[in-house]
Amino acid sequence: MRVTTERLILVVSWLLCLGVLAFGIPAGKRREAMIVFFFSQIITWTLSLVFVQLGMISNPVREFEKATRANFTFNFLLYPTVSMMFSMYYPSKSSKLKQFLYQLAIIGVVSLSMQYVEVYTELMEFNHFNWFIGGLVLLFGVNASRKYAQWYFNHLPDKGGSK
């Protein structure tokens, strides 16, 4: 197999994400991290399949060409890892301004990265999509995953929840 920029990006994504999953989660937050990660997978995988089916995004270079037209690495591993780290280090006890700037920074970096990948590689093509829509979708996804984890852990019997 010939090593291309696209394949290199996919391999580096896997190595970085696996490193973060293995060493980047604080010991006391592993359960929360996994809940956020798995919930985020539901969101990203579902939305990516919808966007691909609607022709909003295409993925000329992808891992499982015969199984799906969506990018497996980005939607199954990379975005959920970003969502998990977003949630683990979210400044919930800080001011609204700091929370806003945190969200703006994370969403901005990921959106610009998506734009770079779209322009300079064949991993994704925006047909009826753009970095702004991607940023809004990401903003929804990371916050929905974070809020779900908050709700989930606040309703556990050993945490003083209502159940």
Stockholm file with secondary structure:
# STOCKHOLM 1.0

chainA/1-163         MRVTTERLILVVSWLLCLGVLAFGIPAGKRREAMIVFFFSQIITWTLSLVFVQLGMISNPVREFEKATRANFTFNFLLYPTVSMMFSMYYPSKSSKLKQFLYQLAIIGVVSLSMQYVEVYTELMEFNHFNWFIGGLVLLFGVNASRKYAQWYFNHLPDKGGSK
#=GR chainA/1-163 SS CCCCHHHHHHHHHHHHHHHHHHHSSCGGGHHHHHHHHHHHHHHHHHHHHHHHHTTSEECSSCSCTTTCSSCHHIIIIIHHHHHHHHHHTCCTTSCHHHHHHHHHHHHHHHHHHHHHHHHHSSSCEESSCCHHHHHHHHHHHHHHHHHHHHHHHHTSGGGTCCC
#=GC SS_cons         CCCCHHHHHHHHHHHHHHHHHHHSSCGGGHHHHHHHHHHHHHHHHHHHHHHHHTTSEECSSCSCTTTCSSCHHIIIIIHHHHHHHHHHTCCTTSCHHHHHHHHHHHHHHHHHHHHHHHHHSSSCEESSCCHHHHHHHHHHHHHHHHHHHHHHHHTSGGGTCCC
//
